[in-house]
Amino acid sequence: MSNDQFTEIAPYYDDLMMGVPYGFWVDYVEALLERVQFTAHSVLDAACGTGNVSEVFSGRGYDVVGTDISEGMIEAANAKNSSVTYLVQDMAELNLDRKFDLAISLFDSLNYIIDVDHLGKAIKRVGEHVVDGGYFIFDVNTIYALAHHFFDQANLAPGRYPHYIWSSEYDHQTRICTVNMTFEVLDNGEPRQFKEVHLQRGHSLEELEQMLIDAGFVTVEILHAYRFRKPTRRSDRVFFVARKEGSRKEV
Ligand SMILES: C[S@@+](CC[C@H](N)C(=O)[O-])C[C@H]1O[C@@H](n2cnc3c(N)ncnc32)[C@H](O)[C@@H]1O
């Protein structure tokens, strides 16, 4: 991950995500688990950001640990003072000394791991933290979305801070999408601008499937996000439902 992303924006991230339906995302993950008839009690939220998904799971009674590489994001998560444990950890170096029924990584976090070896390692480390028969559910932005400038977005609505203008460039060779982000936040009523450059890689579905296999997972389903149907060539976001090989010992 380049080191100028999720740094200055971290304290404003929840304002930026104001309209994001985190509860609905958790409903969807729960529906996916129901579909495979799996009951989870513990959840690892890998690349949890400021913990918005973790907090919803926790509020629904799950035992949750959230990890993220960004110190600023984890600081904002910890400020929520909830029962979730939040830790700064690179997914590729994940080391929690326990296993979970379910690991999740939502909101295209895996696209931020742009080095293929690093990504393979990250998926393996997640695998080490999931019980046999447990699940890893994550979403990614597709190559289609990144190549078609889905990141070109702006919010300049008066009064609705942070304001932002994002513009992206996609390199078809490297499959790296470079997103130049300009933010304007209000600090003590005064507008302040800063920039972050976010890099995402368009991982192919086949690459991800192979990495899951290498990490001891079986891909159960790949779905068009928030639906229960297969993705198409034009799907912008897809969900993977992967099961860790072996069978769970009920406790
Ligand atoms: C778009 S945010 C999503 C955060 C959160 N999952 C959510 O739904 O709000 C992507 C997150 O991935 C994290 N991230 C990127 N690379 C990572 C890595 N190698 N290990 C752990 N977290 C990482 C970033 O710090 C950032 O918080």
The ligand as an SDF file (V2000), in Angstrom:
LIG
                    3D

 27 29  0  0  0  0  0  0  0  0999 V2000
  -11.8730    1.2040    1.4300 C   0  0  0  0  0  0  0  0  0  0  0  0
  -11.2050    0.9170    3.0060 S   0  0  0  0  0  0  0  0  0  0  0  0
  -12.4180   -0.2070    3.6600 C   0  0  0  0  0  0  0  0  0  0  0  0
  -12.4210   -0.2420    5.1600 C   0  0  0  0  0  0  0  0  0  0  0  0
  -13.5430   -1.0700    5.7980 C   0  0  0  0  0  0  0  0  0  0  0  0
  -13.4650   -2.4560    5.4150 N   0  0  0  0  0  0  0  0  0  0  0  0
  -14.9100   -0.5010    5.4530 C   0  0  0  0  0  0  0  0  0  0  0  0
  -15.7410   -1.2610    4.9430 O   0  0  0  0  0  0  0  0  0  0  0  0
  -15.1610    0.6670    5.7250 O   0  0  0  0  0  0  0  0  0  0  0  0
   -9.8250   -0.1340    2.6860 C   0  0  0  0  0  0  0  0  0  0  0  0
   -8.9910   -0.4680    3.9240 C   0  0  0  0  0  0  0  0  0  0  0  0
   -7.9990   -1.4420    3.5800 O   0  0  0  0  0  0  0  0  0  0  0  0
   -6.8810   -1.1990    4.4320 C   0  0  0  0  0  0  0  0  0  0  0  0
   -5.7120   -1.9360    3.9210 N   0  0  0  0  0  0  0  0  0  0  0  0
   -5.0830   -1.7480    2.7420 C   0  0  0  0  0  0  0  0  0  0  0  0
   -4.0520   -2.6080    2.6240 N   0  0  0  0  0  0  0  0  0  0  0  0
   -4.0410   -3.3740    3.7490 C   0  0  0  0  0  0  0  0  0  0  0  0
   -3.2200   -4.4410    4.2290 C   0  0  0  0  0  0  0  0  0  0  0  0
   -2.1840   -4.8940    3.5290 N   0  0  0  0  0  0  0  0  0  0  0  0
   -3.5030   -4.9920    5.4320 N   0  0  0  0  0  0  0  0  0  0  0  0
   -4.5420   -4.5180    6.1600 C   0  0  0  0  0  0  0  0  0  0  0  0
   -5.3480   -3.5010    5.7740 N   0  0  0  0  0  0  0  0  0  0  0  0
   -5.1040   -2.9480    4.5860 C   0  0  0  0  0  0  0  0  0  0  0  0
   -6.7550    0.3150    4.4110 C   0  0  0  0  0  0  0  0  0  0  0  0
   -5.9560    0.8260    5.4430 O   0  0  0  0  0  0  0  0  0  0  0  0
   -8.2380    0.7130    4.5120 C   0  0  0  0  0  0  0  0  0  0  0  0
   -8.6280    0.9150    5.8500 O   0  0  0  0  0  0  0  0  0  0  0  0
  1  2  1  0
  2  3  1  0
  2 10  1  0
  3  4  1  0
  4  5  1  0
  5  6  1  0
  5  7  1  0
  7  8  2  0
  7  9  1  0
 10 11  1  0
 11 12  1  0
 11 26  1  0
 12 13  1  0
 13 14  1  0
 13 24  1  0
 14 15  1  0
 14 23  1  0
 15 16  2  0
 16 17  1  0
 17 18  1  0
 17 23  2  0
 18 19  1  0
 18 20  2  0
 20 21  1  0
 21 22  2  0
 22 23  1  0
 24 25  1  0
 24 26  1  0
 26 27  1  0
M  CHG  2   2   1   9  -1
M  END
$$$$
